[in-house]
Amino acid sequence: MGKITWFPGHMAKAFNALNRVIKGVDMVLEVRDARIPLSSSNPNLEGLLKGKRHIVVLNKVDLISNSSRQAALKRLQQQGLQALPASSSDPRSVKQLLRTAVGWIQRERAQSELSVMLLVGLPNSGKSSLINGLKMAARATGVLDAQQAYQKRAAVGPTPGLTRQVSGFQVAAQPPIYVLDTPGVMMPAIPSDEVGFRLALAGAIKDSVVGEEAIVRFLLSQISSNPRLAAALQAAQQPGYKPPGSNSSSSRSGYNVAARKRQEAKAKELRSALAAAASVGSASLSYGYSAGGLAHASAALGLQESLQHSLQESAQWHPGDDDAYDASDAQLDELLQQLGVAGQLNPSAQTGACIRLLQAFRAGELGQYILDDVE
């Protein structure tokens, strides 16, 4: 396929609006996806951020392991950036971010009648969810009263590009501090196809731009060749693995426990199918899966031990590498077979299987993966 690009007209307009409003803000919160802490940076923002107080918010940290979180934060700090972890499912992390940001403004802009923080980042980096978390944190810490804290919450959704106009939200009363939420803006030129596929896998680029099948191929190639990602899948295969947010969601009033168990069973099947497909191409691997059926948990556990030994023998697929791409065909065929949709004449069934896999991956149901090399 050709070079990956996604910079529709509304993003160009948003970037122009950003260029106009940034002169009047006191602080910039750059939201990055913790799974792609390097790839989710936008080089076009560097010029706009000069002279501005700048905090990198490493968002969605619940989707990566604690060791990956520390490595990512250390890497950003080595680049001279102030970075803080955050997750909308962890109110404590959002409270810490609020205290840090508001504390600086109260010290440095104490005499200001109005202060403004600006949230910027790529599409689907979690900016709107973070704003809602900040308002709830403001209420919990007494910075805002209940009525103020729940006025005009940000629109939230899993689709990149949901927020299409700059919107303001109050997060503090003394002094009045507002956060401007901006639409997610992709860089006009993605530096490489490798970065482009990481962005697509994390959900920063619409699936239709790259293609669901192509994104799944990339995921398979990464797990079959990258020890770090293979280890993440192995950890998720262990008994008792809990996807991010599962504990908090199960405690909600009226929560359907039976529905959650069905979801966990489906995620377990997807993890087994993914492990089976990623192992294709290694002579050292053998497993007894039935044709067209989902991998059994016991076979998957045996596969974990042999998967690590086979990593060096599996060639990593890089976009544009035809030979490695052919090898990935076999992996995709195995995955579709495990999911029971191989050989179907209706291509929508196979596309639907890829979509379900990507949704589960992005929700953390298949494991905690960091796609950038931050070690």
N, C-alpha and C positions, 0 to 999 in steps of 0.2 A: 504494500500500500504506500501511498505518498506520505509526505511529511505531515505530522499531526499539527493542526492549527484549529483554534476556536476562539474567535474574537468578533462576535456578532455586533450589530450596530448599537444595541443598548449598552454594551460594555464601553464602546468608544465614547458615547455620551456620558456615561457614568465617570469615566476617567477625566473627561473635561470638567465635569462638575466637581470632582474631587480636587482638581487643580485649582479651582476657584475658591473652594471653602477652606482648604487646608491652611491658608495664610492666617485665618482667624482662630485656629484651635490651639489649645495649650498643651495637649498631649495626644500622641498617636498610639493606639493599641493595635499592633499588627497581629492578626490572628492566623496562626499556621496550624495545619493538620499534623498532629504528633506522629502519624504514620509516615509522613513525608516532610519532616522538618526543614530539609534543605530544598527539596523540589518545589515546595509550596511557597517559597519566597518569590516575590515579584521584583525583578531588577528595575522595572520602570518606576518603582516607588522610591528608590534610593535618592534621586535628586529632589523629590518633593519633601523628604523627611529631614533634609539638612537643617540644622538649627532647632529641630523640634525634639522635645522629650519623647523618647521612643521606647516602648516595652513590647517585646515579642511574647505573645500569649501562645504557649504550646497547648493547643486545645485538643480535646478528645483523648487525653492521656490514659483514660481507662481502656482504650483499645490497644495499648502496648504494655509490655511488661515493665516492672519497676526498674530492672537493669537497663532496658532500652531508654526509659525516661531519663534516668540519670546520665546516660551517655549522650543523649540528644541535648539536654540542658548544658552539659559540659562543653559540647561542641559549639553551641551557640555562644556561650560565654567566652570561649577562645576566640571567637570572631569579634569580640568587643561588644556584644549585645547583652542587654538585660533581658532575661527570659524567665517567665513564671509558668508553671504548669496549671492547667485548668480543665475541668470537665463539668458539663451541666448536670451530670449525675452525682457529682460530689460537691455539695454546698460549701464545704470547708475550703476547698481550693478557690471557689469563686469569691468567698468572703475575704480570703487573703489577697486576692487580686484587687478587690475593691479597696481594702485598707491601704494597700501600697499606692494605688493610683490616687485616691482621694487624699491620702496623707501628704503626698508630694504637692498636690495643688493647694491644700490648706496651708502648707508651709511657704510655698513659693509664690502663690497667687492669693494670699490672704485678703488683700485689699480689693480684689476684683469683684465687681458687681455680678459677673456671670463668667463661668469657666466652661470650656467645651473640650471633651475628649472625642476623638474620632476613631472608629473601628474600621479597619481596612483588612482585606484579605481576598483569597481566591474564592470562587464559588463553592458552596457546600462545605466551608471550613468551620461552620458552626457559629457564625457571628450572631445571628438572631437568637439562637438558643442561649448564647452567652449573655446577651442583653437581658433576656428574661431572668436568667440566673442572677445577674447583677442587681436587678430591681428587687428580687426576692431577698437577696443578701442585704440590700439597703434597708428593707423593712425589718428583717430579723435583727439587724444591729442597731436599729433605732434611728438610722440616718433619715429615713423617710417614714411618714405615717402610712397606714394601710391604704388609704385612698390614693395617695400619690403613687405608691409603689405599684398599683395595678392599673394605672391609666395607660391606655394605648400600648399594649404589649406588642412585641415584634411578631410578625408572621414567621412561622417556622415550617420547614418541610425538607424532605430528603432530596429534592430536585434542584440541581445547580441553577442559579439565576432566578430564584423565587422572589427575592427582594429587588425591585427594579427602580426604586427612587430613594433618595436620601431622606431619612426620617430621624427625628430627634426624640430622645427619651431622657427623662430626669432620673438621676441616681443619687443625688444628694441635695440637701436643703440649705445648709450653712457651710460655705457659701453655695448658692445654687450651681449645681454642676449637671451638665447635660452630656449625653453620649449621642453622637451622630452615627447612625448605622448606614453604611453604604452598600450598594450592590456588590456582589463578588465580581472582581475584574481579573480576567486571565491576562497573562502577558501576551502582547501581539505576536511575538515570535517565541515559540517553545524551543529551548536550546538544543534538544536532541529528541529522537524518537524514544529513547530509553526513559527520559524524564516524562515525555508525553504519555507513555504507557503507565508509569507510576501514578501520574495525575488521574488518568482514566480509571485505574484500578481502585484508587481511593474515592472516586466519585466526584472529583473536581471538574471533570469534563463529561458532558452528556454522553451516555453510552452509544447513542446513535451516531455520534461523530466518528468514533473509532470502530464500533461494532462489538456487540456482546461476545461473539465467538472469539474475536481477536484478543479481547481483554482476558478471557478465560485461558486462552492459549498462553498468554504472557504469565498469568498466575501459575499455571502448571509448570512452565519452564523455570520460573524462579524457585518454586518449592523443590523441584527435582535437582537443582544445581547449587542452591544457596544454603549452606549449613544452618545459617541463622533462621531462615524461614522454615526449613525442614524441622528444626528443633521446636519452633512455635507450633507446628502441626502436631508433632509428637506430644507436646505438653497438653494440647487440647484433646488428644486421644485418651489421656489418662482418666481413670474413673474419678468422678467428683468435680470435673471441670465445670465451672460456672461462667457463662458468658457475661460480659460487662453489663451491669444494670439489672441482672436477674434477681439479685437479693432485694433491691429496692422495689422493683416492680411487683414482686410476689407479696409485698406487704401492703399494697394499695387496697383500699376498701372496694369490695366487689370484684376483686381480681379472680379470674377463672383459673384455678389450679390445674384442672384437666387440660385446658387449652395450652397452658405453659408446658405441661408434660409432653403433649403432642408436638409442640414446637421443638422441644429439646430432643425428642426422638428423631425428628426430621433433620435437625442439625447434626446429630450423631451419624446418621446415614450419609449426609453430605460430606462430613469429614472423612469417613471411611472410603467413600467413592473418590474423593480428591487424593487421598493417600495412594490408592490403587493406581489411579491414572498417572500420578507423578512418578511412580516407580517404573513405568514402562520404558524399555530401552536399556535396562541394566540386566546383564546376564546373571548377576549374582542374586537376583530376586526371584522368588517363586512363591506363588500363593494359590489357594484353591477356591477362587470365587466362581460361583455359578454364572453361566452366560445369561446376561440380561437382568441379573438380580443385583441387589445392593450388597456391599461387602458386610460380612458379619463382624461384630465387634471383636470376637476372638481372633479372627484372621487379621484384623487391623492392628491389634496389639502386637502380633508376631511380626507384622510388616514394619512396625516402628523400629525394631532392633536392626533389621537389615537395611532399612532406608538410609541410615547414616553412613553405612559402609559403601553404599553405591553412589554417593554424591559425586565423587571424583570421576566416576565413569560416565556420568550423564552429561551430555553437551548442553550448555545453556543456549537458549534461543534468543538471539538479538534481532530486533526488527530489521528486515532487509537481508538477513542471512538465510538464503533459500534452503541449504542443506539442513540446517538446524530446524527450519520451519517445517520441513517434511517429517522430521523426527517428532515434532510436536503434533502432527496429524495423528500419529498412533496414540499419543497421550489423550488427545481430545476424543478419539474414537472409543478408547477404553472408558473414559469418563461418561460419555453418553450411553455406553453399554451398561455401566453400573447403575445409571439413573433410569434405565429402561426405555430410552428414546432413540437408541441407535437404529439406523436403517429405516426410520419412518419416512414416508413420502412427504408428510406435512412438515416443512421446515420450521413452522411456528412452534412445534413441540420441542425441537432442539433449542430454539432461541429461548423459549420459556424456561427450559432447564438451566441454561446459562444465566438467565436473569435471576432465577432463584438462588443459584450459587453465589452470584455477585452480591445480592442483597444480604445473604447470610454472612459473607466475608466482611462486608462493610459494617455489619452490626456486631462484629466480634464473635459470632457464633462458631466460626471455624478456627478460632485461635487469635492470639494477640501478635500482630505482625507489624514490624517497622520495615518499610521498603527502602529507605535511604541507608547508606552505609555511614554510620556516625561514629564507629569505633576508631 
